[in-house]
Amino acid sequence: MRKLLAALVALLVFAPAAQAGGNHHRELRGYAHGTWQSFVAMTDKKSGLPADVLNADGTTSVQTSTTNIGAYMWSAVAARELGFISKGELTQRLTKTLRSLERMERHRPSGQFYNWYDHRTGEKLTVWPPTGQPRTPILSSVDNGWLAVGLKIVSNSVPALRKRASKLYESMDFGFYYRPDVNRILFHYEPDTGAAPCCYDTVVSESRIATYIGIARGQMPPKTFYGTHRSWPDSCQHSWTETRPVGVTRRYFGVDVFEGALPYAGMLVVPSWGGSMFEALMPALFVPEERWAPRSWGDNHPLTVKAQIHHGLEEARYGYWGFSPANVPEGGYAVYGVDGIGSDPNGNPSNNDRTLIDHGWPGCEGRDPQPDPPPSAYTNGVVTPHAAFLALRYAPRETLENLRRLARDFPGLYGKWGFRDSVNVDTGTVSPAYLSLDQGMIMAALSNALSDDLLRRAFADRELERGLRHVIGIERFTTSKG
């Protein structure tokens, strides 16, 4: 019955899209208000730092991350713009947050923050609270990137806090992660051991936010943006991926780039590593990529959304869509995605039972294509609402219809704190928690939709535009709408 319902839904959803507005305004504000209330519930009243996890019973995790702190800051700015809190409350809340950041231990040579802290005290964590196991502190390039986003938004949005937020932002050196021998940035660095795992190697990745900041601030060269793969090269040496790419080689800033894309559902899509929504679209919450780079991101972002919808409603016939790393509804955490628009040979599956595809590499020994799984093979699919909200700009009507079905069909998924993190659409099992990162993405998407791109305007100011737009704007992806 579920698969039949999904087929009927698909017929409705793929009608021409309309812009979200008018009658949808109240609905979106309702989602935003509940999401903000989750931040109120998860943020320590003394430290001004949000917890990583808010449980349905109101308890929270001990740990928080730099990304979580950035998400709280931009969400607070959004809450003020939407009228949920006063200007005074915004200043009071973020004063506590900035005071904690100013006192927290960080890596002084680079100004980079460690990745995990106790959200109650701001103390750097060396033991992981959920397990009690030792944990080596790291400096994460992408997580520091999201903290920097929050700081820049505060600097440009809260006059009373401009100097303090700007001082923290300016003290962060993202060139610290750049490795010129490979023209890429580190995953992270461990000050205690000197370990420096290298490197982010796909452009369709949330990590590009750190590259954007580093380039715009002159901390790494413009060519850094072109050091990562669009897809892996079209050669048998790279036939370990699941689909052979189509593309041509172009040259930007002295770097030869294979502009590869993967055939999927009649389209050509530039893949991420895992085929998830947040890899592709989280940076676009703050950088107007489709305007600054219309021949690359302007084409690929809508295709990513279309692929996610196609997978959920047609390929897997779940009846719902939105696939991205999230809580496992039954417990734990996992990376979810659409395997057909990812490069990982082990897949970021859309379901707990790990149903994957393998289109092979024609002409390469031992890489004959395998038949695609039937829809019935996609059991225990997991949908996360934040992935749907990321599509709001590109498919507003489809996004709202999807969210309504999720809230209607799965009791407990939507409540006073907005959407819980995920749901198993086969069993109806709902995650018992909210993740601050995912709530932050939801809040950003809603704020942009309701407040004329508030957070984009606050982050992508003239300084960022001058340093970045000409770098990304010249690229042309090998994409096709089919």
Stockholm file with secondary structure:
# STOCKHOLM 1.0

chainA/1-482         MRKLLAALVALLVFAPAAQAGGNHHRELRGYAHGTWQSFVAMTDKKSGLPADVLNADGTTSVQTSTTNIGAYMWSAVAARELGFISKGELTQRLTKTLRSLERMERHRPSGQFYNWYDHRTGEKLTVWPPTGQPRTPILSSVDNGWLAVGLKIVSNSVPALRKRASKLYESMDFGFYYRPDVNRILFHYEPDTGAAPCCYDTVVSESRIATYIGIARGQMPPKTFYGTHRSWPDSCQHSWTETRPVGVTRRYFGVDVFEGALPYAGMLVVPSWGGSMFEALMPALFVPEERWAPRSWGDNHPLTVKAQIHHGLEEARYGYWGFSPANVPEGGYAVYGVDGIGSDPNGNPSNNDRTLIDHGWPGCEGRDPQPDPPPSAYTNGVVTPHAAFLALRYAPRETLENLRRLARDFPGLYGKWGFRDSVNVDTGTVSPAYLSLDQGMIMAALSNALSDDLLRRAFADRELERGLRHVIGIERFTTSKG
#=GR chainA/1-482 SS CHHHHHHHHHHHHTSCCCCSCTTHHHHHHHHHHHHHHHHHHHBCTTTCCBCSEEETTSCBCSEEEHHHHHHHHHHHHHHHHTTSSCHHHHHHHHHHHHHHHHHSCEETTTTEECSEEETTTCCBCSEETTTTEECCCCEEHHHHHHHHHHHHHHHHHCGGGHHHHHHHHHTCCGGGGEETTTTEEBSEECTTTCCCCBCCCBSSSTTHHHHHHHHHTTSSCGGGGGSSBSSCCSSGGGTTSSBCCEEEEEEETTEEEEEEEEEETTEEECCBSSCCHHHHHSGGGTSCHHHHSTTTHHHHHHHHHHHHHHIIIIISCCSCCCCCSEECTTSSEECCCCGGGBCCTTCCCSBTTCCCCCCBCTTSTTCCCCCCCCGGGCCSBEECHHHHHTTTTTCHHHHHHHHHHHHHHSTTSEETTEECSCEETTTCCBCSEEEHHHHHHHHHHHHHHHTTSHHHHHHSCHHHHHHHHHHHTTCCCCCBCC
#=GC SS_cons         CHHHHHHHHHHHHTSCCCCSCTTHHHHHHHHHHHHHHHHHHHBCTTTCCBCSEEETTSCBCSEEEHHHHHHHHHHHHHHHHTTSSCHHHHHHHHHHHHHHHHHSCEETTTTEECSEEETTTCCBCSEETTTTEECCCCEEHHHHHHHHHHHHHHHHHCGGGHHHHHHHHHTCCGGGGEETTTTEEBSEECTTTCCCCBCCCBSSSTTHHHHHHHHHTTSSCGGGGGSSBSSCCSSGGGTTSSBCCEEEEEEETTEEEEEEEEEETTEEECCBSSCCHHHHHSGGGTSCHHHHSTTTHHHHHHHHHHHHHHIIIIISCCSCCCCCSEECTTSSEECCCCGGGBCCTTCCCSBTTCCCCCCBCTTSTTCCCCCCCCGGGCCSBEECHHHHHTTTTTCHHHHHHHHHHHHHHSTTSEETTEECSCEETTTCCBCSEEEHHHHHHHHHHHHHHHTTSHHHHHHSCHHHHHHHHHHHTTCCCCCBCC
//
